[in-house]
Amino acid sequence: MKILKLVLITSALAAAWPAGAAPYNGTRFGAKDWEVACDNTRRCEAVGFQSEESESAPVALWLGRDAGAAGALEAKLMVVAPDDKDPGPLTITVGKLALGGLKADTALTAEQIARLTPQLLNAESAKVSAGKQQWLLSLSGLKAVLLKMDDVQGRVGTVTALVKAGMRPASEVLPALAPPTVRPVPLPPAQKGDEKLLAAIVKTIPVEDCEVARGDSGGDQSIYRLPGGKVLVLLECDRAAYQSGYGLWVARDKPPYDLKPLELPGMKEGGLMNASLEGGKLSSYAKGRGLFDCASFWTWVWTAQGFQLTEATQGYLCRGMPGGVPLRDWVAREVK
């Protein structure tokens, strides 16, 4: 198993759809200092940062919009201040507009967005300030990203378009797509002797398939009960400077263990990173680089059909924002 770079494979996400469904695979697009992702419901999210050449501290503007005629633009401003302190009220200055009284990481109002958007579309950058602190948000690529958002949602030429508006009515906008539903089921409780069983199973795994688990330290190892006399084994297999790759297997709880790798919907083989399983929910996150300013996050839940993907978010632009600003590629709705 090799630790993989952070790469979205839309064909893998298509595999997360239930059999017989006609999936919409979503869209990813990047232009200069901006990127956009539209998920399987046609909801779109975009984010832009300071340029790579800028000496500005990290700053980001996040935009989101649901599909459908009633989908309204959402916006949120993010900054990194010295010592990670609250910078206080923010002002964004762009074109002829100085919009003040904004709070970091807080949704802008519809009125604020309506005033801000036209100015953003006709400028190369926007200044964000809080007292003596200043940040420079690049707008290079914004118009292309918003045009892609309009295109995916069927807004081009309609009165709802952000970039190429027209006279066509909002009723002609593409509707939102319903997310697939998943029904979580609880895993069976652990049994006495599961730790010894785990050790025995690990010994049957070839070293080249899971070097850390078969090494002296053993790494992070866990075992979970499944129905029908089977168990799920989650093992740390590769370790890099700032993250680890994991492997997931299903085995019988008695010899011969008949160990088999478990494929996860929406993920390429070898992509499970920094994994954890709690309460039937499997999580994975992958850092794009050691600063952890770009990343992917994946979540699955255990169902009667095995693990089903419930959410996938990724951020490709690494611009110094802690945790990055991941954009959603996939979502499912959990039902009881």
N, C-alpha and C positions, 0 to 999 in steps of 0.2 A: 504494500500500500504506500502511495506517495502523497505528500501534502500538496494539494492542488492550489493554483492561483484562484482568486475570486473571479469566477466567470459564470454568468447566467446562461443556461442552455434552455431556450424556450421550448424546444421539443421535449425536454425532460419534464417541464411543467405541464405540457399537454398530457403527459402520461398520468397526471394526478386527477384527471377528470374521470368520473364514473364511466363504466363501459356503456357504449351506446350513445353517449352524449356527444354533441358537436362542439368541441372546445374553441374558445377564442384564446389564443396563446399569449396575448398581451404584446406590448410594444416597448422597446427601449431605444432612446435616441439621445445623442449628445452633440452639443455645438459649443465649442470654445469653453467658456466658464460655466456652462449650464448643462443640465441633463434632465430628461423627463422619462417617467415610466407610467404606462397605463396597464392596469391589472386585468384580470379575467372578467370583471364586471364593467369594464370601460371607465372606471374611475382613473383619473390621471393625477400624478403628483410631479412637481418640478422643483429644482433647487439650483441656485446660483451662488457663487462665492466671490471672494476677492480673486484677482488674477494671480497666476503663478509668479509673475514678475513684480507684483506689487509688494511694497514694504508694509502694507496694512496688516494689523492683527486680524485673525480670522473673523469673518462676518458671513452670514448666509441669509438669503431670503427664500423661504419655502412657500410654494403655491400648490393648491390642490383644487380639484373640481370633480364633482360627481357627474356621471353621464346623465343624459336626459334633458328635456326642455327646461326643467326647473333647477338644474344644477348651477349653483352660484360659485364664483371664485372665492377661495379662502386664501389667507396669507398669514405668515408669521415671520418675524424678524429675529435673528439670533446673532449674538456677538460673544467674543471671548475677551473679557476684561482682565486687567492685571490682578494677579492673586486670586482669580476666579471669583471676585466679589461682584455683587449686583451693581451694574453700572448706573442704575437709576433710570429716569425717563429718557427715552431715545428720541432723536429727531432725524428724520430722513429727508435730505434735500436733493431734489432732482428737477432739472428744468426750472420752471417758475414756481415750483411748489416746495414749501418747507412744512412738512407734516410732523408735528411734535406730540409729546405726551404719550409716546408708544412704550409699551413694556416688553422687554425681551421675552421670547418663548411664549408669547401670549397672542391669541388670535386677534387680528385687526377687525374692526367693524366693517360692515358692508359699505358704509359711507366713506370710511377711510380708504378702502380698496378702490372704490369708484373714483376717488380723486387721484389716487396714486398711479393706477394702471396706465392711463394715457401718457403720463409723463415718463414712465419707465420705458415705454415702447419707442420713445423718440430721443433717447439719451445713450451715451456710451458708458456712463458710470453714475453711481449715486453715493453721496456722502452721508454717512451715518455718524451721529455725534451724541455725546452725553457730557456736558460740561467741556472740559479740556480734552477729553478722549475723542478720537476720531477713527473711523474705519472707512474704507473705500470699497464699495460693492461694485463688481464688474457687471455690466449689462450686455457684454459681448456674447451673443448666442441666445439671448432671451427671446427675441422675436422669432427665431427659427424654432425654438423649443415650444413656444406657445402656438405657433402655426401647426406643429405636429400634434399638439394636444387638441386643437380645433379639428384637425383632419380625422384623428382617431374617433372623436366623438360626433363626427358628422355635422360640425357647426360651420364649416367654411361656406360663405355666401348667405348665412342666416343672420338674423338680428342678434343672435347670442354669441357670435364669433368674437374672439379677442383681437385677432389680427386682420383677417380678410372678411369683414362683415359685409352683409348684403341685405336685400329686401325680403329674402325668403323667411317665412314665419318660423317661430320656435318649434312649432308642431312637427317640422320636418327633421329635427335633430334626432339622431339615433338614440334609442332607449337604453337605459341601463340593463345589463344582463344579470340575471339572478345567480348568486354564487352557489356552488354545489353544497349540499348539506352532508354533515358527518355526525354520526351518533356515537359518542364515546361510551365505552364499557369498561368497568373496573378490572384491573388485573387481579388474579388470585393472590391470596396472602402468601408470604414467604413460609418456608417449612424448615424445621430443624435439620441441620446438615447441609443447607444450601451452600455455605461457604466451602465446605469440603468438596461438594459437587463442582463448584466453580473452579477450584484448583485442579481437579481431575480433568475437566473439560479443556482448560487452558493448555494443559500439557499435550493435548492432541493437535493443537494448532501449529502448523509449520512456522518456524522462526521467521522466514522471509515474509510471511503474511501478517505478522504482528510482532515486530522486534521488541517493543517496549514491554509488552505483557510477558514475553518469553525471556526477557532479560533479568538481571539480578534484582532490580528495583521492583519489577512487576507492574509499576505504573498504576493508573486508576482502573480498577476492575469492579464490576458489579453484575449481579445475576437477579433475574426476575422470573417469577412463575407465569406460565401461560396455560391455557386450558389443554386438556388432552395429554397430560404427562410430558409436556414440553417446557423448556425454559428459554429465556432470552438472555444473551450474554453481551454486555457492553464493555469494550476494552480500549484502553489507550494504546495505540499501535505505533505512532510516529510522534516524535517530539522535536520541535524547532525552537528557535530562540524565544518566541513570544506566543506560541500556540501549539496545540497538539491535534493530531489526526486520530480518529476513533474508528473502530470496526464494530459491527453489529451482527450477531449470529443467532440462529435458532438451533436448538439441540434437543435430543431426547434426554430425559432425566435419569436414564439408566444406560449402561454400556450395551451395545455400541452406541455412542452418542449421536452419530449421524449428523455431524455439525454442518450447517449450511449458512452461507452469508445471506443476510436479509437485505433485499433491495428496498429503498425508501422512495415513495412517489415524489417526483419532482427533483431528485438529486442524482447526479452522476456518481458512479462508483468511485469511492475514495474521497468524497467531498464532505463527509461528516467531521466537523471540527468542534473541539471544546464542548463535547456533548454532555448532556445530563438528562436523566429520566426521573420524573417525580409525578406521582399521582396519575400515571398513565399518559403523561405529556412528555414527549421527547423534544428537546431543544438543541439547536446547534447554532453557533455563531463563528464566523471566520473574519479575522482581522485582515484588511487589505495590506497593512504594514504595521510595524511595531508601535507607531504612535497611536494606533487605534483611532484614526481620524477618517476611516472609511471601512465599511464592514458589510457582511451579509448576516441575516438572521432567519432561521427556519424553525417552524414548529409543526409537529405532528401529534395526533392523539391516537390512542389505541381503540380500535373498533372491532366488531365481529369479523371484518374483512382484513384485519391487520392494521398497521399504521396508515393513517390518511393525513395528507398535508392540509394544514389549516391556515398557514400564513407564510409568505416568503417576502422579505424586503432586502434590498441591496442598495448600496451607494458606491459609485465608482470613483467619484472625484475626491481625492485625498488633499484637503486644503487646511489641515490643522484644527478643524472643529472636533473637539473630543466626542468620540463615538460616531462621528460622521453624521450624515443626514440620510439614512436609508429611505428609499422609495419603494412603495409596495408593488410587487409583481403578481401576487396571488393571494386570494382569501377564500376561505370556506366558512360556512355558518354551522356552528355546533348546535345540535338539537338534543333534547332529552327524550 
